Amino acid sequence: MPETIIDFYQPSEKMYVATDCLIFGFDEGQLKLLVFKRRVEPRKGEWSLIGSFVNLDEDVEEAAKRVLAEITGLENVYMEQLGAYGAAERDPGYRTISIVQYALIRINDYDKKLVESHGAHWFDINEVPGLVLDHDKMLADGLEKLRRKARYQPIGFELLPEKFTIPQLQKLYEVIYQKELDGRNFRKKLLSLNVLIKLDEKDKSNSRRGAFLYKFDHKNYQQLLKSGYNFEIA
């Protein structure tokens, strides 16, 4: 049982704290966003980011992890805080501040039936319907943060299968940046980072010759990260 929480600040006005999650995934060559139909009034039934109110005995980060696990069944997922959204009139339901997190998941890892049971749906990033409240602003800010982050850290590996080809990784960065990248330069920069392990396996789904599969070298990456290494890829 949680300890009783004593309110030393009475009779100060109250407000809610919520957490909203930008859950990005990568599938079929497209960056996608997971959204669901809002379950409460006002604007019940409209498309919304995955979110929830933060419980009194719960850290904001733990609330975000709870929401992610409830909707997708995933735990120990890369998640980072995007920012706080606290405009006084942002939520017509009541005065509410939202702390937004963004998460990167491998779409093939999540529990599809669990997601469906919550009425959640994946949309290609360029086809996301209009979202409630200020969630469109959150999405725009999240995409900008993702692009900045991807420029200096290889976060794209969080979205790919454990084994992947360099063309698959290039496609991921192209959809993040929304532009084409020169294949030769991308490969050269990527291999120079020394964070890939080449495997004796090939993906032959797109050609008879096939493309070699790679894995992400987490150990070497952590060592380079501590040394202040610049991971700029594109």
C-alpha positions in Angstrom: 0.0 0.0 0.0 1.4 3.5 -0.9 1.9 5.9 2.0 -0.8 8.5 2.6 0.1 11.7 0.8 -0.3 14.8 2.9 -1.2 18.0 1.1 0.8 20.8 2.8 -0.2 23.3 0.1 -4.0 23.6 0.7 -6.0 25.6 -0.4 -3.8 26.1 -3.5 -5.6 25.4 -6.9 -5.1 22.0 -8.3 -4.2 20.9 -11.8 -3.6 17.6 -13.6 -0.3 16.2 -14.8 -0.5 13.9 -17.9 2.1 12.0 -19.9 1.7 11.7 -23.7 3.9 9.3 -25.7 5.1 9.7 -29.3 5.6 6.1 -30.2 7.6 5.8 -33.4 8.1 2.6 -35.4 9.6 1.6 -38.7 7.9 -0.8 -41.0 7.8 -1.5 -44.8 10.2 1.4 -45.5 8.1 3.9 -43.6 8.4 5.8 -40.3 5.1 5.3 -38.4 3.3 6.7 -35.4 1.1 4.8 -33.0 -2.1 6.7 -32.0 -5.5 5.8 -30.6 -9.0 7.1 -30.2 -9.4 9.4 -27.2 -11.4 7.6 -24.5 -12.6 10.5 -22.4 -14.5 13.8 -23.0 -14.0 16.4 -24.2 -13.4 15.3 -27.8 -13.9 11.7 -27.0 -13.3 9.4 -30.1 -10.9 11.7 -31.9 -7.3 10.6 -32.7 -4.8 11.2 -29.9 -1.3 10.3 -28.9 -1.0 7.4 -26.4 -1.3 9.0 -23.0 -2.6 8.9 -19.4 -2.7 11.0 -16.3 0.2 10.5 -13.9 -0.8 8.9 -10.6 0.0 10.6 -7.3 2.5 7.9 -6.3 4.1 7.6 -9.7 7.2 9.3 -11.3 6.4 10.8 -14.7 8.9 8.5 -16.4 7.3 5.5 -14.8 3.9 6.7 -15.9 5.2 6.8 -19.5 6.6 3.3 -19.3 3.3 2.1 -17.8 1.4 3.6 -20.7 3.7 2.0 -23.3 3.6 -1.4 -21.6 -0.2 -1.3 -21.3 -0.7 -0.5 -25.0 2.1 -2.4 -26.7 3.2 -5.0 -24.1 6.8 -3.7 -24.5 9.2 -2.9 -21.6 12.8 -1.6 -21.4 12.2 0.5 -24.6 14.4 3.5 -25.6 12.4 6.5 -24.3 13.4 10.1 -23.8 11.6 13.2 -22.6 10.6 15.7 -25.3 9.3 18.5 -23.2 6.5 20.0 -21.1 3.4 21.5 -22.7 1.6 23.8 -20.2 -0.4 26.4 -22.1 -3.2 27.5 -19.8 -5.9 26.8 -22.4 -4.4 23.7 -24.0 -6.9 21.2 -22.5 -10.6 22.2 -22.4 -11.3 19.4 -19.9 -9.4 21.1 -17.1 -6.0 22.8 -16.4 -3.5 20.1 -17.4 0.2 20.0 -18.0 1.5 17.2 -20.2 5.0 15.8 -20.0 5.8 14.3 -23.4 8.1 11.3 -24.0 9.1 9.8 -27.3 9.8 6.2 -27.8 11.4 4.2 -30.6 10.2 0.6 -31.0 10.7 -2.2 -33.5 7.2 -2.7 -34.9 7.7 -6.5 -35.2 8.4 -6.7 -31.4 5.1 -5.4 -30.0 2.0 -7.3 -29.1 -0.3 -6.7 -32.1 -3.4 -8.1 -30.4 -2.9 -6.0 -27.3 -2.5 -2.9 -29.5 -5.7 -3.7 -31.4 -7.6 -4.3 -28.1 -6.8 -0.7 -27.1 -8.1 0.6 -30.5 -4.6 1.8 -31.4 -3.4 2.2 -35.0 -0.2 2.8 -36.9 -0.1 5.6 -39.4 2.6 6.4 -41.9 4.2 9.6 -40.6 2.9 11.6 -43.6 -0.6 10.3 -43.2 -1.3 10.9 -39.5 -4.8 12.3 -39.1 -5.4 15.5 -37.2 -4.8 15.0 -33.5 -6.6 16.4 -30.5 -5.6 19.3 -28.3 -1.9 20.3 -29.0 -0.8 16.8 -30.1 0.0 18.0 -33.6 2.5 20.4 -32.1 3.9 17.6 -30.0 4.3 15.5 -33.1 6.1 18.3 -35.1 8.4 18.9 -32.2 9.1 15.2 -31.8 10.0 14.8 -35.4 12.4 17.7 -35.2 14.0 16.3 -32.1 14.3 12.9 -33.7 16.0 14.4 -36.7 18.5 16.3 -34.6 19.2 13.3 -32.4 19.6 11.0 -35.4 22.3 13.3 -36.8 24.6 12.8 -33.9 23.6 9.4 -32.4 22.7 6.2 -34.2 19.3 6.0 -32.7 18.0 4.5 -35.9 19.2 1.1 -34.7 16.4 1.2 -32.1 13.9 1.0 -35.0 15.4 -1.8 -37.0 15.4 -5.6 -36.5 18.4 -7.1 -34.7 19.8 -8.0 -38.1 19.6 -5.5 -41.0 21.2 -4.4 -44.2 22.9 -1.1 -44.9 20.2 -0.2 -47.5 17.5 -0.8 -44.9 19.3 1.5 -42.5 19.7 4.1 -45.2 16.0 4.0 -46.0 15.3 4.6 -42.3 17.4 7.7 -42.3 15.8 8.9 -45.5 12.3 8.7 -44.0 13.5 10.4 -40.8 15.1 13.3 -42.8 12.5 13.2 -45.5 15.2 13.4 -48.2 17.3 11.0 -50.4 20.8 10.2 -49.3 23.7 9.3 -51.5 24.2 5.5 -51.0 28.0 5.5 -51.4 28.6 8.4 -49.0 26.1 6.9 -46.5 27.9 3.5 -46.5 31.3 5.1 -46.2 30.3 7.3 -43.2 28.4 4.5 -41.5 31.2 2.0 -41.7 33.7 4.6 -40.5 31.8 4.8 -37.2 32.9 1.3 -36.3 29.6 0.4 -34.6 28.5 -2.4 -37.0 29.3 -6.1 -36.9 29.1 -7.7 -40.3 27.5 -11.2 -40.3 28.1 -14.2 -42.6 24.4 -14.0 -43.6 22.6 -12.3 -46.5 19.2 -10.9 -47.1 18.1 -12.1 -50.5 14.6 -10.8 -50.4 15.3 -8.1 -53.0 17.9 -9.7 -55.2 19.6 -13.0 -56.0 22.9 -11.7 -55.0 21.6 -10.4 -51.7 23.0 -7.8 -49.2 25.0 -8.7 -46.2 23.3 -8.4 -42.8 24.8 -6.5 -39.9 24.3 -6.1 -36.2 24.7 -3.0 -34.0 27.8 -3.2 -31.8 26.4 -1.8 -28.5 29.6 -2.3 -26.5 31.8 -0.4 -29.0 29.1 2.3 -29.3 29.1 2.9 -25.6 32.8 3.2 -25.4 32.9 5.7 -28.3 30.0 7.7 -26.8 31.9 8.1 -23.5 34.9 9.4 -25.5 32.8 12.2 -27.1 32.8 10.6 -30.5 30.8 12.4 -33.2 28.3 10.0 -34.8 27.1 12.2 -37.6 25.9 10.0 -40.4 23.9 12.2 -42.8 
